[in-house]
Amino acid sequence: MDPGAPVDEGVRQAELARAMAAPRSEAGSAAPARRRVRPVWGLGLAGAVAAGAVAAAAVLVVPGGDGTEPGKTAGGGGERVLDARTVLLAAAEKADGRTEAMGAFWHQVTVSSATYTVGKGGGAYAVTVRSKAESWTPSRPGGKAWAAAQELGAKPAAKADEEAWRRAGSPGTFKIEVPVAPTAKGRLKAFTAKTTAGPRSFNGSALVDGDKVFWLGRNVSMKDLRALPSDPKRLKAELLRWYKGHDTESNRPMSSDRWLYTVARGLVMEMPVKPGVRAAAFRMLAGLPAVRSLGKVTDSQGRTGNAIAVDEKTPLGVVREEMIIDLASGAALASSNVMVAPAAGVGVPAGRTMNSTALVGAEWTDSKPR
């Protein structure tokens, strides 16, 4: 979990899920805050979870459907695929029209999943491990950030995997092994996943430096986020001030456009920026040539939206980073990493969604974390 180590994202997700969902006797109370605030799964200070009724003061509540959008073909035929620029500019227009009122906490609920191969040889099959996270980030310096988490259970990833699982005796637990670093030889990290849901954990911790809440190329405070410019050119320039030539999780080289995509994806999905800033981020993404459209897709929660993506060559192989956007609201619904072409020796088949995060809700609230 060292934020500076070049750890495979799947490993980072698995370890955070296990740590956050463990009973307090295993995970302990909130650990001392790190100096660096790294987002994991697209969360700012801490992965968290478990739904609770929250009275919101306002604002970005992720919708559950696919609304009316531009570009529909006439007649009874299918809809044409919108290009990435059209998708992003349409999302920007919707985001620009939103209003908000800040509350005591920025409250988020996400459901994350990661898929792994278990078993050996002809008996191997894929299982998907799911977890739910909930977080409360204080709007004022000096407060505490709160997080809740719960493992939702693991299950075979597809019908063929379920058949292989039944042939293996329908085990209720899975021993999952993953490399500690991309393409690492013989260095595996193991954890156990169960088919049943785990207990809910709930912890709080002081903010890093007393005011840092998210990672945006650097540690940023709520004041920093709220001061970001709503002009896409100025926003791009502000973000690039913190670009150091490598990716956000390691020292692996990364182009500035690719880095901007990663940071902007986190900004529009996770962070309590003003609506105009979220719109500017969408417009900035629309200007990146590597971003392409995948058409309409359905996320893990059954919601339909328009997906954009970029492909990147990584030590694991070529990975496609997707983001699903609801054009009716201008909100990001989910993100995922899909294997396109695995590198030699990497046991992840092409086409597998290695991990994904669905944003179930994000809003300002004055309700006490619980």
Residue frames relative to the residue before (quaternion, step in Angstrom):
aa qw qx qy qz dx dy dz
M 1.0000 0.0000 0.0000 0.0000 0.00 0.00 0.00
D 0.3577 0.7280 -0.5039 0.2969 3.60 1.27 0.17
P 0.3964 -0.7570 0.4567 0.2475 3.64 -0.48 1.10
G 0.6834 0.4870 -0.2992 0.4543 3.60 1.15 -0.39
A 0.5808 0.6097 -0.3719 0.3906 3.58 1.23 -0.26
P 0.4664 -0.6805 0.4835 0.2926 3.63 -1.05 0.70
V 0.1135 0.8314 -0.5283 0.1295 3.54 0.58 1.19
D 0.5422 -0.6021 0.4791 0.3376 3.55 -1.07 0.78
E 0.5504 -0.6481 0.4116 0.3280 3.60 -0.90 0.91
G 0.6142 0.5489 -0.3544 0.4426 3.60 1.05 -0.67
V 0.6365 0.5129 -0.3178 0.4803 3.56 1.04 -0.79
R 0.6521 0.5205 -0.3181 0.4501 3.56 0.88 -0.94
Q 0.6566 0.5073 -0.3139 0.4616 3.58 0.95 -0.82
A 0.6715 0.5112 -0.3036 0.4423 3.55 0.86 -0.99
E 0.6832 0.4868 -0.2951 0.4574 3.57 0.89 -0.89
L 0.6520 0.4972 -0.3295 0.4681 3.58 0.96 -0.76
A 0.6317 0.5370 -0.3349 0.4476 3.58 0.97 -0.84
R 0.6781 0.4919 -0.2901 0.4626 3.56 0.90 -0.95
A 0.6805 0.4951 -0.2991 0.4498 3.58 0.88 -0.90
M 0.7169 0.4612 -0.2647 0.4509 3.56 0.86 -0.97
A 0.7215 0.4442 -0.2574 0.4646 3.59 1.05 -0.70
A 0.5056 0.6596 -0.4271 0.3562 3.61 1.23 -0.18
P 0.5728 -0.5559 0.4557 0.3938 3.58 -1.18 0.49
R 0.6662 -0.5298 0.3386 0.4011 3.57 -1.15 0.50
S 0.6032 0.5681 -0.3706 0.4195 3.60 1.08 -0.58
E 0.7075 0.4105 -0.2610 0.5127 3.59 1.16 -0.55
A 0.7536 0.3829 -0.2153 0.4890 3.55 0.77 -1.05
G 0.3591 -0.7406 0.4945 0.2792 3.57 1.16 -0.56
S 0.6245 -0.4997 0.4141 0.4347 3.51 -1.27 -0.03
A 0.7598 -0.3838 0.2370 0.4682 3.54 -1.26 0.14
A 0.4046 -0.7241 0.5103 0.2270 3.53 -0.83 1.03
P 0.6283 -0.5132 0.3967 0.4295 3.59 -1.16 0.40
A 0.5070 -0.6787 0.4375 0.3014 3.57 -0.85 0.94
R 0.4370 -0.6692 0.5344 0.2749 3.54 -1.09 0.78
R 0.5791 -0.5580 0.4533 0.3845 3.53 -1.26 0.32
R 0.7484 0.3330 -0.1963 0.5390 3.56 1.06 -0.72
V 0.2494 -0.7719 0.5711 0.1257 3.57 -0.82 1.00
R 0.0509 -0.8274 0.5592 -0.0104 3.57 -0.23 1.25
P 0.3382 -0.7072 0.5691 0.2482 3.61 -0.90 0.80
V 0.0453 -0.7703 0.6355 0.0278 3.57 -1.02 0.80
W 0.7909 0.1100 -0.1835 0.5733 3.56 -0.87 1.10
G 0.6207 -0.5199 0.3750 0.4516 3.56 1.13 0.21
L 0.5581 0.5461 -0.4456 0.4378 3.58 1.07 0.54
G 0.5507 -0.6594 0.4055 0.3121 3.54 -1.10 0.64
L 0.8534 0.1180 -0.0531 0.5050 3.57 0.02 -1.23
A 0.8234 -0.0676 0.0813 0.5576 3.58 0.89 -0.73
G 0.4616 -0.6109 0.5543 0.3264 3.51 -1.12 0.65
A 0.0800 0.8200 -0.5631 0.0637 3.58 -0.97 0.66
V 0.0216 0.8637 -0.5036 0.0019 3.56 -1.18 0.00
A 0.5755 0.5615 -0.5039 0.3157 3.42 -1.52 -0.03
A 0.3583 -0.7637 0.4969 0.2036 3.50 -0.60 1.15
G 0.0408 0.7643 -0.6434 0.0174 3.53 -1.09 0.68
A 0.5444 -0.6082 0.4343 0.3809 3.57 -1.02 0.59
V 0.0168 -0.8076 0.5881 -0.0413 3.55 -0.68 1.10
A 0.2880 -0.7406 0.5802 0.1786 3.56 -0.77 1.01
A 0.2113 -0.8221 0.5210 0.0896 3.55 -0.44 1.22
A 0.4274 -0.6701 0.5420 0.2729 3.52 -1.12 0.70
A 0.7300 -0.2871 0.1746 0.5951 3.61 1.20 -0.55
V 0.8851 0.3726 -0.2780 -0.0212 3.00 -1.88 -0.12
L 0.8632 0.0029 -0.0634 0.5008 3.62 -0.38 -0.85
V 0.0777 0.7754 -0.6189 0.0989 3.58 -0.09 1.27
V 0.3867 -0.7592 0.4736 0.2231 3.55 -0.50 1.19
P 0.4001 -0.7441 0.4866 0.2225 3.59 -0.77 1.01
G 0.4686 -0.7098 0.4604 0.2544 3.53 -1.26 0.27
G 0.7749 0.3391 -0.1966 0.4959 3.61 1.11 -0.01
D 0.4943 -0.6200 0.4995 0.3491 3.54 -1.30 -0.14
G 0.2627 -0.8112 0.5053 0.1332 3.57 -0.42 1.17
T 0.7146 -0.3971 0.3376 0.4665 3.49 -1.33 -0.13
E 0.0351 -0.8124 0.5817 -0.0196 3.55 -0.95 0.85
P 0.5687 -0.5742 0.4417 0.3896 3.57 -1.19 0.30
G 0.7246 0.4801 -0.3051 0.3891 3.54 -1.27 0.30
K 0.4208 0.7095 -0.4774 0.3027 3.59 1.19 0.21
T 0.4227 -0.7032 0.5050 0.2679 3.57 -0.91 0.87
A 0.5304 -0.6282 0.4649 0.3285 3.55 -1.18 0.57
G 0.7485 0.3901 -0.2774 0.4590 3.55 -1.23 0.44
G 0.7010 -0.4915 0.3415 0.3878 3.52 -1.34 -0.28
G 0.4659 0.7008 -0.4411 0.3118 3.60 1.20 0.11
G 0.6805 -0.4783 0.3602 0.4225 3.53 -1.33 -0.03
E 0.5589 -0.5952 0.4583 0.3512 3.52 -1.33 0.13
R 0.4688 -0.6627 0.4958 0.3086 3.56 -1.00 0.75
V 0.5215 -0.6292 0.4796 0.3195 3.52 -1.19 0.60
L 0.3350 -0.7403 0.5500 0.1930 3.54 -0.76 1.05
D 0.4512 -0.6648 0.5097 0.3075 3.58 -1.00 0.74
A 0.6947 -0.5131 0.3119 0.3960 3.55 -1.24 0.52
R 0.6409 0.5346 -0.3348 0.4374 3.57 0.96 -0.83
T 0.6533 0.5097 -0.3134 0.4639 3.59 0.95 -0.87
V 0.6374 0.5314 -0.3214 0.4561 3.58 0.96 -0.89
L 0.7212 0.4640 -0.2587 0.4446 3.56 0.76 -1.04
L 0.6635 0.4889 -0.3143 0.4711 3.59 1.00 -0.75
A 0.6192 0.5218 -0.3425 0.4765 3.59 1.10 -0.65
A 0.6384 0.5107 -0.3233 0.4766 3.59 1.01 -0.79
A 0.6305 0.5418 -0.3291 0.4479 3.59 1.02 -0.80
E 0.6423 0.5283 -0.3293 0.4472 3.59 0.95 -0.84
K 0.6705 0.4861 -0.2978 0.4748 3.58 0.96 -0.86
A 0.6555 0.5143 -0.3150 0.4544 3.58 0.93 -0.89
D 0.6284 0.5590 -0.3239 0.4332 3.57 1.06 -0.80
G 0.7120 0.4803 -0.2581 0.4425 3.57 1.07 -0.69
R 0.5440 0.6353 -0.3997 0.3752 3.59 1.24 -0.02
T 0.2228 -0.7379 0.6170 0.1588 3.55 -1.28 0.40
E 0.0769 -0.8045 0.5877 0.0377 3.55 -1.21 0.34
A 0.1358 -0.7367 0.6507 0.1244 3.50 -1.38 0.28
M 0.4098 -0.7293 0.4872 0.2508 3.57 -0.63 1.08
G 0.1709 -0.7646 0.6124 0.1056 3.53 -1.23 0.60
A 0.7487 -0.3842 0.2821 0.4608 3.54 -1.25 -0.30
F 0.8081 0.1168 -0.0286 0.5766 3.59 1.11 -0.73
W 0.3200 -0.6530 0.6430 0.2402 3.51 -1.29 0.55
H 0.1152 -0.8346 0.5383 -0.0193 3.53 -0.43 1.32
Q 0.0188 -0.8068 0.5896 -0.0338 3.56 -0.85 1.04
V 0.0807 -0.7511 0.6514 0.0704 3.53 -1.24 0.60
T 0.0163 0.8015 -0.5961 0.0451 3.56 -0.81 1.02
V 0.1810 -0.7184 0.6530 0.1571 3.52 -1.34 0.39
S 0.0854 -0.8162 0.5714 -0.0032 3.55 -0.64 1.17
S 0.0652 -0.7888 0.6103 0.0333 3.54 -1.18 0.55
A 0.0575 -0.7631 0.6427 0.0365 3.53 -1.24 0.57
T 0.2413 -0.7864 0.5586 0.1063 3.58 -0.96 0.89
Y 0.0435 -0.8019 0.5945 -0.0400 3.53 -0.92 1.03
T 0.4043 -0.6682 0.5612 0.2742 3.55 -1.30 0.35
V 0.0675 -0.7793 0.6225 0.0247 3.57 -0.94 0.94
G 0.7091 0.4214 -0.3259 0.4620 3.55 -1.21 0.45
K 0.3881 -0.7245 0.5328 0.2012 3.52 -1.34 0.19
G 0.8615 0.1563 -0.0972 0.4732 3.54 -1.27 0.54
G 0.8395 -0.1444 0.1313 0.5071 3.55 -0.97 -0.97
G 0.6640 0.5007 -0.3118 0.4595 3.58 1.23 -0.26
A 0.4574 0.7005 -0.4412 0.3246 3.56 1.27 0.09
Y 0.0626 0.7752 -0.6274 0.0388 3.58 -1.15 0.63
A 0.4913 -0.6717 0.4825 0.2733 3.56 -1.28 0.34
V 0.0826 -0.7675 0.6333 0.0545 3.55 -1.11 0.76
T 0.2678 -0.7460 0.5904 0.1523 3.54 -1.15 0.68
V 0.1994 -0.7761 0.5937 0.0732 3.54 -0.78 1.13
R 0.1076 -0.8195 0.5627 0.0162 3.57 -0.70 1.11
S 0.0001 -0.7838 0.6209 -0.0112 3.55 -1.14 0.68
K 0.2777 -0.7473 0.5844 0.1515 3.52 -1.20 0.59
A 0.0746 -0.8165 0.5726 0.0041 3.57 -0.92 0.87
E 0.0605 -0.7755 0.6282 0.0152 3.53 -1.11 0.74
S 0.0012 -0.8150 0.5787 -0.0293 3.58 -0.89 0.88
W 0.1634 -0.7478 0.6379 0.0843 3.51 -1.26 0.66
T 0.0769 -0.8019 0.5925 0.0055 3.59 -0.51 1.19
P 0.3961 -0.7498 0.4692 0.2462 3.62 -0.57 1.08
S 0.4609 -0.6976 0.4832 0.2597 3.54 -1.07 0.74
R 0.7455 0.3633 -0.2078 0.5187 3.59 1.19 -0.42
P 0.5714 -0.5864 0.4381 0.3712 3.61 -1.10 0.58
G 0.7682 0.3941 -0.2722 0.4249 3.53 -1.26 0.49
G 0.5767 0.5940 -0.3841 0.4087 3.58 1.23 -0.11
K 0.4856 -0.6247 0.5133 0.3324 3.54 -1.34 -0.18
A 0.3245 -0.6948 0.6035 0.2186 3.52 -1.20 0.65
W 0.1742 -0.7977 0.5733 0.0681 3.56 -0.93 0.91
A 0.0418 -0.8023 0.5953 -0.0086 3.54 -1.11 0.71
A 0.0758 -0.7560 0.6480 0.0529 3.52 -1.15 0.73
A 0.0284 -0.8147 0.5790 -0.0167 3.57 -1.06 0.69
Q 0.0271 0.7895 -0.6126 0.0262 3.52 -1.19 0.57
E 0.3603 -0.6861 0.5862 0.2361 3.53 -0.98 0.87
L 0.2980 -0.7876 0.5201 0.1426 3.57 -0.85 0.99
G 0.6223 -0.5474 0.3401 0.4443 3.57 1.28 -0.06
A 0.3453 -0.7261 0.5636 0.1895 3.52 -1.26 0.53
K 0.0059 0.7898 -0.6133 0.0113 3.54 -1.16 0.59
P 0.6464 -0.4994 0.3805 0.4337 3.60 -1.20 0.40
A 0.5244 -0.6990 0.3988 0.2782 3.55 -0.91 0.96
A 0.8092 0.0347 0.0175 0.5862 3.61 1.01 -0.72
K 0.7360 -0.4272 0.2804 0.4441 3.57 -1.30 0.17
A 0.6616 0.5009 -0.3155 0.4603 3.58 0.91 -0.87
D 0.6378 0.5170 -0.3210 0.4722 3.57 1.08 -0.71
E 0.6279 0.5300 -0.3365 0.4600 3.58 1.05 -0.73
E 0.6351 0.5201 -0.3314 0.4651 3.59 1.02 -0.76
A 0.6585 0.4919 -0.3083 0.4788 3.59 0.99 -0.83
W 0.6207 0.5422 -0.3309 0.4596 3.58 1.06 -0.75
R 0.6562 0.4960 -0.3121 0.4754 3.60 0.97 -0.82
R 0.6364 0.5174 -0.3338 0.4645 3.59 1.00 -0.75
A 0.6709 0.4835 -0.2884 0.4827 3.56 1.16 -0.60
G 0.6375 -0.5605 0.3201 0.4207 3.59 1.27 0.12
S 0.4383 -0.7293 0.4293 0.3029 3.59 1.27 0.34
P 0.0356 0.8383 -0.5429 0.0364 3.62 0.70 1.01
G 0.4194 -0.7187 0.5049 0.2295 3.55 -1.15 0.68
T 0.7454 0.2693 -0.1907 0.5792 3.57 1.30 -0.12
F 0.1768 -0.7717 0.6042 0.0907 3.54 -1.20 0.58
K 0.2472 -0.7294 0.6163 0.1644 3.55 -0.93 0.91
I 0.0873 -0.8187 0.5675 -0.0097 3.52 -0.51 1.24
E 0.0857 -0.7935 0.6024 0.0140 3.54 -0.86 1.02
V 0.0028 0.7903 -0.6112 0.0425 3.53 -0.89 0.97
P 0.5490 -0.6132 0.4381 0.3614 3.62 -1.08 0.56
V 0.5137 -0.6547 0.4563 0.3149 3.57 -1.06 0.70
A 0.7695 0.0769 -0.0614 0.6311 3.58 1.27 -0.32
P 0.6569 -0.5181 0.3562 0.4160 3.61 -1.12 0.54
T 0.8639 0.0452 -0.0949 0.4925 3.55 -0.98 1.04
A 0.3332 0.7476 -0.5158 0.2531 3.63 1.17 0.37
K 0.3318 -0.7523 0.5436 0.1687 3.57 -0.96 0.91
G 0.8770 0.0720 -0.0570 0.4717 3.55 -0.81 1.02
R 0.6425 0.4909 -0.3344 0.4841 3.61 1.21 0.06
L 0.0810 0.8313 -0.5371 0.1182 3.55 -0.03 1.31
K 0.2349 -0.7220 0.6353 0.1410 3.49 -1.24 0.65
A 0.1429 -0.8190 0.5532 0.0531 3.58 -0.76 0.98
F 0.0743 0.7539 -0.6527 0.0108 3.53 -1.22 0.59
T 0.3957 -0.7198 0.5276 0.2169 3.55 -1.23 0.46
A 0.1270 -0.7726 0.6193 0.0590 3.54 -0.95 0.95
K 0.2499 -0.7718 0.5709 0.1261 3.56 -1.09 0.74
T 0.5371 -0.6162 0.4652 0.3398 3.55 -1.21 0.47
T 0.6822 0.4609 -0.2824 0.4923 3.59 1.20 -0.39
A 0.5749 -0.5893 0.4420 0.3561 3.56 -1.21 0.50
G 0.3762 -0.7276 0.5315 0.2160 3.55 -1.14 0.63
P 0.6760 -0.4799 0.3559 0.4313 3.57 -1.29 0.01
R 0.4713 -0.6433 0.5203 0.3056 3.54 -1.23 0.42
S 0.1592 -0.7658 0.6153 0.0984 3.55 -0.98 0.85
F 0.0845 -0.7847 0.6138 0.0217 3.56 -1.20 0.57
N 0.1040 0.8060 -0.5681 0.1298 3.58 -0.66 1.14
G 0.1708 -0.7655 0.6087 0.1197 3.52 -1.27 0.40
S 0.0224 -0.7938 0.6077 0.0105 3.56 -1.17 0.51
A 0.5707 -0.5883 0.4522 0.3518 3.54 -1.23 0.55
L 0.5542 -0.6070 0.4511 0.3477 3.57 -1.14 0.57
V 0.5533 -0.5853 0.4744 0.3553 3.56 -1.13 0.65
D 0.8370 0.0413 -0.0906 0.5380 3.59 -0.83 1.04
G 0.6283 -0.5764 0.3248 0.4093 3.58 1.23 0.32
D 0.8293 0.1619 -0.0817 0.5285 3.61 1.18 -0.29
K 0.5619 0.6239 -0.3980 0.3697 3.64 1.18 -0.20
V 0.1166 -0.8465 0.5194 0.0001 3.55 -0.77 1.08
F 0.8091 0.0885 -0.0291 0.5803 3.61 1.07 -0.62
W 0.3936 -0.6699 0.5748 0.2566 3.52 -1.42 0.22
L 0.0771 0.7887 -0.6012 0.1030 3.58 -0.66 1.12
G 0.7454 -0.2669 0.1441 0.5937 3.53 0.86 1.06
R 0.7425 -0.0081 -0.0042 0.6697 3.53 1.41 -0.22
N 0.6116 -0.5082 0.4261 0.4314 3.56 -1.26 0.14
V 0.0400 -0.8093 0.5860 -0.0032 3.58 -0.85 0.94
S 0.3982 -0.6891 0.5586 0.2335 3.52 -1.23 0.61
M 0.6663 -0.4586 0.3793 0.4492 3.56 -1.29 0.10
K 0.6190 0.5449 -0.3385 0.4531 3.58 1.05 -0.76
D 0.6274 0.5311 -0.3319 0.4628 3.61 1.01 -0.80
L 0.6738 0.5035 -0.2992 0.4504 3.58 0.88 -0.96
R 0.7032 0.4762 -0.2725 0.4523 3.56 0.89 -0.91
A 0.6779 0.4821 -0.2865 0.4753 3.59 1.26 -0.34
L 0.4149 0.7148 -0.4778 0.2976 3.62 1.22 0.00
P 0.5076 -0.6782 0.4380 0.3009 3.62 -0.98 0.79
S 0.3931 -0.7268 0.5191 0.2185 3.57 -1.13 0.68
D 0.5448 0.5551 -0.4162 0.4709 3.58 1.28 0.25
P 0.4889 -0.7099 0.4096 0.2988 3.66 -0.63 1.04
K 0.6494 0.5093 -0.3324 0.4565 3.60 1.00 -0.71
R 0.6731 0.4785 -0.2939 0.4812 3.56 0.95 -0.86
L 0.6227 0.5330 -0.3403 0.4608 3.59 1.05 -0.73
K 0.6394 0.5229 -0.3212 0.4632 3.58 0.94 -0.87
A 0.6684 0.5007 -0.2985 0.4620 3.57 0.89 -0.93
E 0.6470 0.5221 -0.3186 0.4552 3.58 0.99 -0.83
L 0.6756 0.4885 -0.2978 0.4650 3.58 0.91 -0.88
L 0.6814 0.5114 -0.2956 0.4322 3.57 0.90 -0.90
R 0.4779 0.6473 -0.4483 0.3895 3.59 1.21 -0.16
W 0.7536 0.3842 -0.1911 0.4980 3.58 1.12 -0.66
Y 0.4644 0.6585 -0.4552 0.3789 3.58 1.26 0.23
K 0.1135 -0.8264 0.5515 0.0114 3.59 -0.74 1.10
G 0.6597 -0.5444 0.3069 0.4175 3.59 1.20 0.37
H 0.7415 0.3220 -0.2223 0.5451 3.60 1.23 0.02
D 0.6592 -0.5418 0.3451 0.3908 3.54 -1.26 0.32
T 0.6820 -0.5404 0.3347 0.3616 3.54 -1.33 0.18
E 0.7546 0.3827 -0.2001 0.4941 3.60 1.22 -0.36
S 0.7943 0.1147 -0.0742 0.5919 3.61 1.21 -0.09
N 0.5927 -0.5576 0.4354 0.3850 3.55 -1.31 -0.18
R 0.3482 0.7361 -0.5069 0.2827 3.60 1.21 0.33
P 0.5127 -0.6650 0.4365 0.3230 3.64 -0.77 0.97
M 0.0391 0.7815 -0.6203 0.0544 3.57 -1.08 0.79
S 0.4843 -0.6694 0.4803 0.2942 3.56 -0.97 0.90
S 0.6313 -0.5604 0.3757 0.3826 3.56 -1.19 0.51
D 0.6397 0.5159 -0.3367 0.4597 3.62 1.00 -0.74
R 0.6565 0.5066 -0.3065 0.4674 3.56 0.96 -0.88
W 0.6375 0.5188 -0.3115 0.4769 3.57 1.05 -0.81
L 0.6452 0.5231 -0.3207 0.4552 3.58 0.96 -0.85
Y 0.6228 0.5361 -0.3422 0.4556 3.58 1.02 -0.79
T 0.6669 0.5092 -0.3040 0.4512 3.58 0.87 -0.96
V 0.6965 0.4689 -0.2769 0.4673 3.57 0.84 -0.97
A 0.6773 0.4894 -0.2978 0.4615 3.59 0.92 -0.88
R 0.5985 0.5471 -0.3676 0.4554 3.59 1.06 -0.64
G 0.6609 0.4895 -0.3038 0.4810 3.57 0.98 -0.80
L 0.6360 0.5500 -0.3272 0.4311 3.55 1.01 -0.83
V 0.7388 0.4173 -0.2536 0.4644 3.61 0.77 -0.96
M 0.6951 0.4785 -0.2885 0.4523 3.61 1.11 -0.56
E 0.8328 0.3182 -0.1021 0.4414 3.55 0.87 -0.94
M 0.7922 0.4542 -0.1805 0.3654 3.48 0.77 -1.08
P 0.4738 -0.7003 0.4673 0.2581 3.58 -1.07 0.79
V 0.1560 0.7835 -0.5779 0.1668 3.55 0.60 1.17
K 0.6225 -0.5292 0.4082 0.4072 3.57 -1.23 0.29
P 0.6454 -0.5419 0.3560 0.4039 3.63 -1.08 0.57
G 0.6540 0.5220 -0.3205 0.4439 3.59 0.98 -0.77
V 0.6347 0.5136 -0.3243 0.4776 3.57 1.13 -0.62
R 0.6227 0.5156 -0.3397 0.4806 3.57 1.03 -0.76
A 0.6338 0.5184 -0.3222 0.4751 3.59 1.02 -0.78
A 0.6487 0.5137 -0.3174 0.4633 3.59 0.97 -0.83
A 0.6287 0.5274 -0.3382 0.4606 3.60 1.04 -0.72
F 0.6328 0.5100 -0.3339 0.4774 3.59 0.99 -0.77
R 0.6680 0.4923 -0.3035 0.4683 3.60 0.93 -0.85
M 0.6177 0.5300 -0.3413 0.4702 3.58 1.06 -0.69
L 0.6479 0.5099 -0.3117 0.4724 3.59 0.97 -0.86
A 0.6213 0.5625 -0.3391 0.4273 3.58 1.05 -0.74
G 0.6924 0.4788 -0.2695 0.4676 3.57 1.19 -0.51
L 0.5628 0.5900 -0.3970 0.4213 3.60 1.26 0.00
P 0.4147 -0.7609 0.4359 0.2430 3.63 -0.50 1.13
A 0.6436 0.5531 -0.3381 0.4068 3.63 1.07 -0.55
V 0.5885 0.5905 -0.3714 0.4087 3.59 1.19 -0.40
R 0.0142 -0.8030 0.5954 -0.0225 3.58 -0.86 0.98
S 0.4874 -0.6657 0.4930 0.2761 3.53 -1.31 0.35
L 0.2377 -0.7644 0.5842 0.1337 3.55 -1.14 0.73
G 0.5311 -0.6190 0.4163 0.4019 3.59 1.25 -0.05
K 0.7251 -0.4091 0.3128 0.4571 3.56 -1.25 -0.38
V 0.0214 0.7766 -0.6278 0.0471 3.54 -0.99 0.92
T 0.3710 -0.7029 0.5614 0.2306 3.56 -1.35 0.25
D 0.3450 -0.7492 0.5234 0.2140 3.57 -0.86 0.91
S 0.7441 -0.4323 0.2826 0.4238 3.57 -1.34 0.05
Q 0.6783 0.4663 -0.2902 0.4882 3.59 1.24 -0.31
G 0.5796 -0.6203 0.3532 0.3932 3.57 1.30 0.19
R 0.5181 0.6342 -0.4180 0.3932 3.60 1.25 0.23
T 0.3067 -0.7644 0.5451 0.1567 3.55 -0.99 0.85
G 0.1256 0.7784 -0.6071 0.0988 3.53 -1.04 0.86
N 0.5486 -0.5823 0.4744 0.3675 3.55 -1.31 -0.06
A 0.2388 -0.8048 0.5336 0.1029 3.55 -0.75 1.07
I 0.1108 -0.7306 0.6676 0.0903 3.51 -1.21 0.73
A 0.0492 -0.8204 0.5696 -0.0083 3.59 -1.15 0.44
V 0.1170 -0.7195 0.6698 0.1416 3.48 -1.42 0.24
D 0.3121 -0.7233 0.5833 0.1979 3.57 -1.17 0.61
E 0.0414 -0.7994 0.5993 0.0072 3.54 -1.05 0.76
K 0.3654 -0.6960 0.5718 0.2345 3.54 -1.06 0.77
T 0.0130 -0.8030 0.5929 -0.0591 3.57 -0.60 1.21
P 0.6850 -0.4545 0.3418 0.4553 3.62 -1.22 0.06
L 0.6482 0.5097 -0.3191 0.4671 3.60 1.18 -0.47
G 0.6656 -0.4062 0.3235 0.5361 3.56 1.18 -0.56
V 0.6686 -0.4426 0.3663 0.4721 3.57 -1.22 -0.38
V 0.0684 -0.8086 0.5840 -0.0234 3.56 -0.63 1.19
R 0.2566 -0.7563 0.5858 0.1381 3.56 -0.97 0.90
E 0.1789 -0.7762 0.5991 0.0819 3.57 -0.76 1.07
E 0.1146 -0.8299 0.5460 0.0029 3.54 -0.46 1.25
M 0.0466 -0.7498 0.6559 0.0737 3.52 -1.31 0.42
I 0.2289 -0.7764 0.5779 0.1040 3.56 -0.84 1.04
I 0.1143 -0.8132 0.5706 -0.0011 3.55 -0.78 1.12
D 0.2941 -0.7245 0.5965 0.1809 3.55 -1.04 0.84
L 0.3132 -0.7978 0.4867 0.1692 3.58 -0.40 1.22
A 0.5766 0.5963 -0.3876 0.4021 3.59 1.18 -0.38
S 0.7908 0.2808 -0.1334 0.5272 3.57 1.12 -0.62
G 0.3915 -0.7099 0.4928 0.3161 3.58 1.16 -0.47
A 0.5325 0.6183 -0.4031 0.4143 3.59 1.19 0.55
A 0.4308 -0.6564 0.5517 0.2814 3.54 -1.18 0.65
L 0.3076 -0.7769 0.5273 0.1542 3.56 -0.85 1.00
A 0.8115 -0.1082 0.1587 0.5518 3.57 0.82 -1.00
S 0.1519 -0.7452 0.6350 0.1354 3.52 -1.36 0.23
S 0.0017 -0.8006 0.5991 -0.0122 3.56 -1.17 0.51
N 0.2749 -0.7184 0.6132 0.1797 3.52 -1.34 0.38
V 0.0824 -0.8163 0.5713 -0.0198 3.56 -0.62 1.20
M 0.3995 -0.7051 0.5302 0.2492 3.56 -0.91 0.90
V 0.2112 -0.7851 0.5741 0.0972 3.57 -0.75 1.07
A 0.7865 -0.0846 0.1040 0.6029 3.58 0.84 -1.01
P 0.2621 -0.8033 0.5099 0.1614 3.62 -0.19 1.20
A 0.4907 -0.6313 0.5116 0.3145 3.55 -1.16 0.64
A 0.6687 -0.4986 0.3631 0.4153 3.57 -1.24 0.44
G 0.8199 0.2465 -0.1924 0.4796 3.55 -0.93 0.95
V 0.5849 0.5574 -0.3787 0.4514 3.59 1.26 -0.08
G 0.3074 -0.8087 0.4802 0.1448 3.57 -0.59 1.13
V 0.4769 0.6216 -0.4722 0.4041 3.58 0.89 0.91
P 0.3395 -0.7736 0.4919 0.2106 3.62 -0.47 1.07
A 0.5894 -0.5586 0.4459 0.3766 3.57 -1.18 0.54
G 0.7670 0.3522 -0.2731 0.4616 3.55 -1.01 0.83
R 0.5613 0.6090 -0.4046 0.3877 3.61 1.19 -0.25
T 0.3374 -0.6735 0.6169 0.2277 3.53 -1.09 0.82
M 0.2791 -0.8121 0.4913 0.1458 3.55 -0.21 1.28
N 0.7815 -0.1403 0.0899 0.6012 3.57 1.00 -0.76
S 0.0346 -0.7945 0.6062 -0.0009 3.53 -1.16 0.56
T 0.1398 -0.7591 0.6291 0.0912 3.53 -1.30 0.46
A 0.1437 -0.7735 0.6138 0.0659 3.55 -0.80 1.05
L 0.2968 -0.7450 0.5736 0.1669 3.55 -0.83 1.02
V 0.2195 -0.8135 0.5300 0.0955 3.56 -0.27 1.29
G 0.7951 -0.1555 0.1040 0.5769 3.57 1.05 -0.68
A 0.0331 0.7693 -0.6374 0.0278 3.56 -1.19 0.61
E 0.2189 0.7835 -0.5373 0.2223 3.56 -0.61 1.12
W 0.4812 -0.6026 0.5369 0.3421 3.52 -1.33 0.29
T 0.0242 0.8051 -0.5914 0.0395 3.57 -1.01 0.79
D 0.3109 -0.7182 0.5862 0.2094 3.53 -1.26 0.48
S 0.4626 0.6865 -0.4400 0.3482 3.59 1.28 0.01
K 0.5145 -0.6517 0.4689 0.3011 3.54 -1.06 0.79
P 0.5155 -0.6353 0.4687 0.3331 3.61 -0.93 0.83
R 0.1047 0.8011 -0.5830 0.0855 3.55 -1.02 0.78
